[in-house]
Amino acid sequence: MPARERYPHLPKAVEFAHLGWDFFILTAVIINLSLLLFDSLFLFDPINQGIANIAPGFHAFYDEAIHSRFFSIDLVFVAIFVVDVLLGWSVAIAERRYHRWFFYPFVHWYDVLGCIPLAGFRWLRLLRVFSLINRLHRLGIINVTRWSAYQFAAKYYDILLEELSDRIALRLLGNVQQQIRASDSLTERVIDRVVMPRKAQLIHEITQRLEATVGTSYQRNRPEIMAYIRELVSRSLRESPEIQRLRRLPMGQPAASAMEESLSGIAQRLVDELALGIHSTEFRQLVERTADSGFDTWLTVDEGSHHVTEQVLYDILEMLKEQVNRQRWKDRYE
């Protein structure tokens, strides 16, 4: 995140002051942690004797000038860190970073506890390094994502997180499958709690879909339907013995042809009226009454339907388990 976006109301000189202070604190933290580490190792007799043998002058200087005064030296760093916490808190209040003014010490708890000059809290200052690096990354000064160490850690963190989440998901899905197998009334409960309270909405949806499907299909295939009706009427008349006898009479052929045209037209108009009637209120009410009267019959549960419902749910969960169990991180990193 660029500095100008993070401090949109601050002059450029103040922004550079922020950056300078961040680098100063980062340097102080590194020096202090290095002293903490070295002084901790200095307490071990083998290391202490090794330094005395290799560099007796440095050993004497460090023992007298630093180790014997380490607590006082550490208080200097503690004072710097306390000033940093107070300045950061003040800036956070001025910039209104958090919902309440007193949130800062809770968000930056490691900074606050790291100011305590005790051995158990001093190493919390190590978290300051990561906090400052993250701050510099957000400001665009450094790009942590290009570091080899970050890429290595991010890769295995991603793998670990995916494996953990997959194992948890598989366990949950397996527990659901066991519940389905152990339940004797799952289908009945699904019908009573899920389907029946939405009975009216489902019937209305069925009616609308039937109306839209039939109407759209008829409009798209009307020429073929009309041709089929004409052919059906013509074939029926040709195969009718009465019409065959009519054709053998004088003027019978024109009469039969006129009858065929008339019957074809009537049949086509009947189909047209039926298709148009699908969109009428009367037809919608008829379908709703029919669906309502047969709804309870459709939802009748017996041993066979219960087993089918249970098996479908079980197989769906099994398919999800297979999908979750696939190690997708291998596709990303191999």
N, C-alpha and C positions, 0 to 999 in steps of 0.2 A: 504494500500500500504506500503510495508516494507521500512524502512529508507534507506537501501542500494540501492533500486530502485529509490527512490526520489532524493537522492544525490549521483549519481553514481560516481562522480569525486571528492568527498570529503573524507578526511581521517576519520577514525572512531571517533577520538577525536573531530573533528569538528562537526560530527553528534550528539554526546552527548552534545556538547555545544549548538547546536540548540534546542535539547530537554529540556535542563536545562533552557534556556532562555524562551521557550514556557511555562514551568511550572511557572517560575517567573512572567511572564506577566499575566498568568491566575490567580495567587494568588493576584497580584496587582489589577487586574480588580475586583475580588470578594471583596477585602477589600474596594476598592474605592466605588463600588456600595453599599456595606453595609453601609458605612459612609454617602453616599448620601441619602439613604433611611431613615436612623435613623435621620439625621439632618433635613430632610424634615418633619418627624413626630414630631421632637422636636419643630418645629415652631408652632404646634397646641397647644393652651392653655390648653385644657383638658389633653392631653398627657404630656405636660410640667409640669403641676401641679401634675399629678399623679406620675411622676418620682421624683419630689421634695418631695412629701409626703412619698414615699416608700424608696427612697435612696437619702437623701439630700446631702450626701457627694459626691456621684457620680454625682449628678446634678450640684453641684458647680464646681467640677473638669471639667466636660464636657463643661459647659458654659464658663468657663474661659480659659481652655487650648485648646479646640477644636472648639467649636461653634464660638467663637469670632475670631478665626484664621482660620476658615474653608477655606476661599478663598486661603490663603497662603498654607495650607496643600494640597488643591486640585491642586495648581500649581506644587507641587512636583510630584503628580501622572501624571499631564499633561506633565511634563518634561520627565518622564519615557516613556509615550506613544509616545511622539514625537521622542525620541530616538529609540523606537521600530519601528515606521514607517520608519524612515531614514535607520535603519539597514535592515529592510525587503525590502525596495526599493533597497538598494545596493546589497543585496543577489539576488534579482530577476533579476537585471541587470547582475550580474556575472553569474548566472545560465541560463540566457536567457529564462526565463519562458514565457515572453510575446513577441508579435510581435514587439513592439516598447518599448524603455526604459521608456517612459513617461506614459505607460498604468497603472502602478502600483497604483498611487493615485486614478485613476478612478475605478479600480476594487475593491480597498479597501477604498471606499469613506467613509464608516462608521468609519473606523479607523482615517481617516483624520479629519472628522467633529467632532468626539468624543474628539479630542484634544482641541477644542475650549472651554474655561472655562465659558460657559454660561449654564443656567439651561436647555434651550431647546435642547442643543447639548450633555450635559453630559450623558443623558440616552441612547444615541447611543452607549455608551461604553458597554451596555448590549449585543450588537451584537458581540462584541469581544469575549464574552464567547462562543457563538455558533461557531464563526469562529475558535477559538482555539480548541474547542472540535472536530470539523470536521477535523482539521489538525492532532490532535492526533489520531483520528480514521483512517485517511489515512496512518499514520505512523505505525499503528498496535499496538500502545500503549494501546488503549482501544478499545472495541467493542460496539459501540453505539446500534447496532441492537439487542443486548441482553437485553437492558434496558427495563423495563416495561413501562416507560413513552414514550419511543420511539415507542414501539410496539403499544401502545394505540393510540398515535398521528398518526402513519403511517396507522393504520387500518381505522380510521375515515377520514383521508385525502384521502385515496384510495376510500372510499365510496363516499365522497363528490365530488371528481374529476370525478368518473364514472357517478354519477347522473347528474352532470352539463353537461358533454359531451353527455350523452344520451338525455337530454332535448334539447340541441342545435341540435343534429343530427335529432331528431324527428321533430323539427321545420323546419329545412332545407328540409327534405324529404316531409313534408306536403306542403311547398311552391312549391316544384317541382311538386307535384301532382296537385296543383291548376293551375300551369302554363300549365300543360298538358291538363287539362280540359278546360282551357280558350282558348287554341290555336286551330285555325281552319285549320291550314295548317302544322301541325307537321310532318305528314307522307311525304308530298311533300318536305318539307325542309330536312328531313333525306335522302330522295332519291337524291335530287339535290346536297346537300353539302357533304354527306357521301358516298353514294353508287356509283353514276355516276362518280365522279372523280377516282374511283378505279375499273371501269368497266373492263378494260383490265386485271388487276390483278385477279379479281374475276373469270372471264372466264377461265383464265389460271389455276387457282386453281381448278375450277370445272373439267376441262379436266384432270388434273393430278390425282385428287382423283378418277374420274371414271376409268381412265386407271389402277391405282393401285388396286382399289377394284375389278374390273372385272378380271384382270389378276391373282390376288392372289386367288380369289374364284374359278377360273377355275382350277388352279394348284392343289388346295386342293381337289376338287371334280371331277377331271377328270375321275377316274374309274367309279364312279356312273353315270356321264354324258354319257360316252361311252356305258355303259350297258343299259341306258335308250334309247339311239339312236338305239341300236341293237334291243331291244324289240319293239320299235315303228315301225321300218322298218318291222320286222317279223310279227307283228300284222296286219299292213297295207296290207302286201302281203297275209296273210292268209284270210283276209276278202275281198280281191279283187276277183270278179267273173272270170276275165280273168285268173288269176293265178290258180284258182281252176280248170278251164277247162284245163289249161296247165298240171296240175299234173295228170289228167286222161289219158293223151296221153301216148303212149309208150316213154319211156325215159323222161317223163315230170317231174318226181319227182327230178331226179338229176339236170335238167335244172332250175327248180324253186329254188332248194337249192343254186345253183351257182349264180342265179340272186339275191337271198336274201343276200348272202355273199358279192356280188359285190356292191349292193346298200348300205349295211351297211358300208362297207369300204369307199365308196364315201362320205356318210353322215358324217362319223367320221373324215375323212380328211378335209372335208369342215369346220366342227366346229373347228378343230385344226388350220386351216389356218385363220379362223376368229378370234380366240383367239390370235394367234400370230400377226395378223394384228392390234390388238388394240395398240400395242407398236410402230407401224409404224408412220412416219411423216404424211402420207396421212390421216390416221384415226384421228390423233390429229387435223389436220387442218379441217377435216370434222366436228368434234365435236365442235371446236371453232367457225366455221361458223354457225353451227346450234344454239349454245348457244347465239352467238351474234345477230342472227336474231330474236331469241325469248326473248332476255333479256328485251327489252323495253315493250314487252307484259306482261312479268312476273311482271314488276314494275308498271303496270297501276294501278292507285289509283282511287277507287270509294268510295262511302259513306260507304259501308260495310267493305272494307279493311282498311279505315281510322279509323273506329270505333274499329276494331279488334286490330290494332296497338296501339291505344290509351289505350285500356283496358288492353293489355298485359303489357305495360309500367307501367300503374297505379297499376296493381296487383303485379308486381315485387317490386315496391316501397313500397306497403303495406306489403309485406312479409318482406322486410328489416326493416320496422318500427316495426313489431312484434318481429324481432330478436333483434333489438336495445333496445326495451322496456323491454326485459327480464333483470331482476336485477341479473346479474351474481355474484355480490358480496355476495349474499346470499349463493351461492354454496361454496364460499371460506371460509366464516366466520361462517356458521351455520352447 
